[in-house]
Amino acid sequence: MQGSWMERVMLLAAVVLPVAGGLSGRLGRRRAGVAVSWAAAASAVALLVVTAATGRTATVGGGTGAGLTGAPLSAFFLVLVTGVGAVVSSYASRYLQSDPTRDRFAGWVGVVVTAMAAVAAAASVAGLVAGWLVAGAAFSLVAGLRTDLPGVTACRRSLRRTLGLGDASLVAAAAIIWAAAGDASLSPASLTVAAGHLGAWRPVVASLVVVGALTRCAQAVFGKWLPLTVSAPTPACALLHAGVVNGGGMLLLRFGPLGVWGPAMVALLVAAGATAVAAAVAAAAQPDVKGQLAFSTMSQMGFMLAECAVGAYGAAALHLAGHGAYKASLFLSSGSTVTRPGRPTVASGSRSRGFVPALVAGAAAAAAAPGIAHGDGVVLTGFSAATALALAWGFFAGRDRAPAAGTRGLVWPAVLVGTAAGYGALVASVGRFVSGGLVGASSAPSVWWLGAVGGGGLLAAAAARSRRWGPAVRAWALDAAAAPPAAPLRKVSSDRAVTAWSLSPSAAVAA
């Protein structure tokens, strides 16, 4: 159903305002630029609420060319993209006060956010590809602004080389789609028709799309560029790991059946699953915070792409959004992990004490997360249970918490179970909303292969801690995840008034 004029204004504002805010920042009006960025995020939230409440889909410019759509999945992604952009802009306006590149940084961040918003809301293949190309090129400029920092020049070269390969693959896929089906609309019905028109070219298109997704998500042999990005300032890292790197997942989710072919999905599952396991082990071996977060991103993106490979698109969309918000928070707060003189240490509690209540919380979340569609029901239920279990266990492991005596002792279990159940219900509701505009992948591998990825990760983590197998497993993980070799800690000075400590050549962590 067509949206009202107000919904179309919300859609257009969510896509266009970020670049306007970036232009204001580029002209030195940083406060105005930040305000415009938050206005874009507010427009995206309003669009999501109206879409969920009315069931209408706002469109701007039709279904081809530069058209935009406010379909449920697009509105959901717009909230993530514009929200991360607003937070990064606000943080950077303070963090980069003395940085000579602050105005250029603000300008290019606006371009990146608008381009990613176009990827999220494009109504056609041509619009999505255009946004994809601009986002990659603009982020290469953002990451390469501080060429005086160690590792930034190598990072920029690696970014351009690897992302350029993915861009070429996607452009080739779009050219084949154009020749076979014209500028295909990205609505579910049109995607199914366009996939039928591809005929014998469908395997080629699917393979090219998978390559594009793997390069943007830094998977398998295409992952060498991501560890180098920690050389960039922290706001640039947050923008990448919470927004740009999610582009591969957005691509597969929005292309739907155009990117589905059995062997290509198997290859995607193997490459992404292996990267998820190796990067998780490699993250634990990193000596610096930003290095750990970078490999954590590789691992999370690997599991998210594995969810796409088995057709659990709704679960992948939720995973993508949750990871983006969480990883932005971790990068922007990474400086707080540095121990400062006089800071009190937090006592570690007993993990065994929290095991039983954590299991109860996980069971409550699973019980409240009903099935949604093929694949999504199983994956979302496991996702809800695992998250609730991890959070509850971490609550008890963080410090020594003993249940209170008497009536007060019944309060914390009730709150824990109620919160976990509410979380499971929320995951199911959001997943149902997002899944409404997705086209299933009938030729995907079984959803149960995700269990092999998770089980492999647990086995690899256990082996990495053992005395006998640990060194070999850690060496394999670091090599497979393209981890740069560790180097002695050394002091790095820059043009800024601040002095940073970094792990050369990959990290430049500003104080």
Secondary structure, DSSP 8 states (H G I E B T S, - for coil): -B--HHHHHHHHHHHHHHHHHHHHHHTT-HHHHHHHHHHHHHHHHHHHHHHHHH--B-EESTTSTT-EE--HHHHHHHHHHHHHHHHHHHHHHHHTTT-TTHHHHHHHHHHHHHHHHHHHHBSBHHHHHHHHHHHHHHHHHHHTS-TTSTTHHHHHHHHHHHHHHHHHHHHHHHHHHHHHHSS-B-SHHHHHHHHHHHGGGHHHHHHHHHHHHHHHTT-GGG-THHHHGGGS-HHHHHHHHHTGGGHHHHHHHHHGGGG--HHHHHHHHHHHHHHHHHHHHHHHT-SSHHHHHHHHHHHHHHHHHHHHHTT-HHHHHHHHHHHHHHHHHHHHTGGGGS--TT--------TGGGHHHHHHHHHHHHHT----STTHHHHHHHHHHHHHHHHHHHHHHHS-----SGGGGGHHHHHHHHHHHHHHHHHHHHHHHHHTT----TTS--TTHHHHHHHHHHHHHHHHHSTTTHHHHHHHHHHHTT------EEEEE-SSSSEEEEETTT--B--
